[in-house]
């Protein structure tokens, strides 16, 4: 269900994974891994993984390197059994007017994300935004609002299929412009170029979201955290957001 394009980069610095995690077990996860070196970055893996075992098996060979960062579109830290985390409420304060607030997260609602996060911690990843092996929660909608300069989120997630397709084409156009403006050193190889031109399907959406999650991690790495904002805290939950 996924493809591999392993590249040996001279003096590769870090591998950055973006994961659009399905909160249940029925849908696959979107996965994208970037290899980042002193001369730029390139997509190494782009595809789908079904279930915890396949996801971790796909990530394992890439993230075995000493320097690795995972940008996960799902809660990394969530300790409340009911209701919402403080960071979920903060997201609405900052991004509600853009229709880009987050869903409430709790352990009853987010059982699979908590399970996957625990497996990543067992593999030596630490929740946060600094360190050699780190996993951070990201959320594409507010990141798109900032990196694309939007007045409102792109509504490609719900609604009639024709409307979703139209909004998804908008997303792809913004993504291509964003790569030119903010990520000129990221190589747009054949696989990525094809993804950014495919018509909407749920599988294409999930892979595109995973790629954008990886871009959030790459942005954080490129600017050494100086153009990132962290909402929330490590104790109750946090989200990493680009700050152009």
C-alpha positions in Angstrom: 0.0 0.0 0.0 3.0 2.3 0.0 6.1 3.0 -2.0 9.7 3.3 -1.1 12.2 5.6 -2.7 15.3 5.4 -0.5 17.9 8.0 -1.3 21.4 8.2 0.1 22.1 11.9 0.7 25.6 13.0 1.4 25.9 14.0 5.1 22.2 13.6 5.6 21.3 15.6 8.8 17.9 14.4 9.7 14.9 12.4 8.6 11.5 14.1 9.1 8.3 12.1 9.0 4.8 13.5 8.5 2.0 11.2 9.6 -1.7 11.8 9.0 -2.9 9.4 11.6 -6.3 7.8 11.3 -7.9 7.9 14.8 -9.6 4.6 14.3 -8.6 1.3 12.7 -10.7 1.3 9.5 -8.9 4.0 7.5 -5.2 3.9 6.5 -2.7 6.4 7.7 -1.0 8.8 5.3 2.8 8.7 5.6 5.6 10.9 4.2 9.3 10.8 5.1 11.8 13.5 4.0 15.5 13.1 4.0 17.2 16.4 4.8 20.8 17.2 4.1 22.9 20.3 3.8 21.9 20.9 0.2 18.2 20.4 0.6 15.5 17.7 1.0 13.7 15.0 -0.9 10.8 12.7 -0.4 12.0 9.2 0.5 8.6 7.6 1.2 5.1 8.6 0.4 2.1 6.4 0.8 -0.4 4.7 3.1 -0.1 2.2 6.0 -3.0 0.2 7.4 -2.9 -0.3 11.2 -0.3 0.2 13.9 2.1 -2.6 12.8 2.3 -1.5 9.2 2.7 2.1 10.2 5.6 1.4 12.6 7.2 -1.1 10.1 7.1 1.6 7.4 8.6 4.3 9.7 11.2 2.0 11.4 14.0 1.9 8.8 13.8 5.7 8.2 13.6 6.7 11.8 16.4 4.5 13.1 18.9 7.2 12.4 20.1 9.3 15.4 18.4 12.5 14.1 14.7 12.0 13.5 11.6 14.1 13.9 8.0 13.0 13.6 5.2 15.5 12.9 2.0 13.7 13.9 -1.4 14.9 13.0 -2.9 13.5 16.2 -2.5 14.0 20.0 1.0 13.1 21.2 0.3 14.1 24.8 -3.3 13.6 26.1 -3.9 12.8 29.8 -7.5 13.9 30.3 -10.1 11.2 30.3 -13.0 13.4 29.2 -13.6 16.8 27.6 -10.9 18.9 25.9 -7.2 19.7 26.6 -6.2 23.2 27.4 -4.4 23.4 24.0 -7.6 22.4 22.2 -9.3 25.5 23.7 -6.3 27.6 22.8 -6.6 26.5 19.2 -10.1 27.9 19.1 -9.0 31.1 20.7 -6.2 31.6 18.0 -7.8 30.0 15.0 -11.5 29.8 15.5 -12.1 32.9 13.4 -10.4 31.1 10.5 -12.6 28.0 11.1 -9.4 26.1 11.9 -9.9 25.2 15.5 -9.2 21.7 16.6 -11.4 18.9 17.8 -11.5 18.2 21.6 -9.1 15.4 22.5 -9.4 13.0 25.4 -8.4 9.4 26.2 -11.9 8.0 25.4 -12.0 9.7 22.0 -8.3 9.3 21.1 -7.5 5.7 22.0 -5.5 4.9 18.9 -3.4 8.1 18.9 -2.5 7.4 22.5 -1.6 3.8 21.6 0.6 4.9 18.7 2.2 7.7 20.7 3.1 5.1 23.4 4.8 2.9 20.8 6.9 5.8 19.5 8.0 6.6 23.0 9.1 3.0 23.4 11.2 3.5 20.3 13.1 6.3 21.9 11.1 9.3 20.8 10.4 12.2 23.2 7.4 14.5 23.0 8.6 18.0 22.2 10.2 20.2 19.5 13.9 19.9 20.3 16.2 16.9 20.7 17.7 14.2 18.5 14.6 12.0 18.4 11.4 14.0 18.8 7.7 13.6 18.1 5.4 16.7 18.0 1.7 17.1 17.4 0.8 19.2 14.3 -2.5 20.3 12.8 -2.6 21.1 9.1 -5.5 23.6 9.0 -4.0 26.4 11.1 -0.5 25.7 9.6 -2.1 26.2 6.1 -3.8 29.4 7.3 -0.4 30.8 8.2 1.9 29.5 5.5 -0.7 30.1 2.7 -1.9 33.5 4.1 -5.5 32.4 4.2 -8.5 34.2 5.7 -10.3 30.9 6.2 -9.3 27.2 6.1 -9.6 25.3 2.8 -12.7 23.2 3.2 -11.6 20.0 1.5 -12.4 17.6 4.5 -16.2 17.5 4.4 -19.2 18.2 2.2 -20.3 17.1 -1.3 -17.7 15.3 -3.4 -17.7 18.0 -6.1 -17.1 20.7 -3.5 -14.3 18.7 -1.9 -12.7 18.2 -5.3 -12.8 21.9 -6.0 -11.4 22.8 -2.6 -8.7 20.2 -2.9 -7.6 21.7 -6.2 -7.2 25.0 -4.3 -5.1 23.2 -1.7 -2.8 21.8 -4.4 -2.4 25.2 -6.0 -1.5 26.8 -2.6 0.9 23.9 -1.9 2.8 24.3 -5.2 3.1 28.1 -4.5 4.2 27.4 -1.0 7.0 25.1 -2.1 8.3 27.8 -4.5 8.1 30.5 -1.9 9.2 28.8 1.3 10.9 25.5 0.4 13.0 26.0 -2.8 15.6 23.4 -1.6 13.0 20.6 -1.5 13.2 18.6 -4.6 9.8 18.0 -6.3 10.5 14.5 -7.7 8.2 12.6 -10.0 6.2 11.0 -7.2 5.5 14.3 -5.4 4.8 16.1 -8.6 2.2 13.4 -9.5 0.6 13.6 -6.0 0.2 17.4 -6.3 -1.7 17.0 -9.6 -4.0 14.0 -8.7 -7.7 14.6 -8.4 -9.2 14.2 -4.9 -9.8 10.9 -3.4 -9.6 10.1 0.3 -6.3 8.2 -0.2 -4.8 11.1 -2.1 -6.0 13.5 0.6 -4.4 11.4 3.3 -1.0 11.3 1.6 -1.2 15.0 0.8 -1.9 15.8 4.5 1.0 13.6 5.5 3.3 15.5 3.1 2.1 18.8 4.6 2.7 17.5 8.1 6.3 16.7 7.0 6.6 20.2 5.7 5.7 21.6 9.1 8.5 19.6 10.6 10.9 20.7 7.8 9.9 24.4 8.4 10.7 23.9 12.1 14.1 22.3 11.3 15.0 24.9 8.6 14.5 27.8 10.9 15.8 26.1 14.0 12.5 26.7 15.8 12.7 30.5 15.5 9.7 30.6 13.1 7.5 28.1 15.0 5.0 28.6 17.8 4.1 26.1 20.4 0.6 26.2 21.8 0.0 24.4 25.1 2.6 22.5 27.1 4.3 19.2 27.5 2.3 18.3 30.6 -1.2 18.5 29.1 -0.7 18.6 25.4 0.9 20.9 22.7 0.7 21.7 19.0 3.6 22.9 16.8 2.5 25.6 14.3 4.6 27.5 11.7 5.0 31.3 12.3 5.9 33.0 9.0 
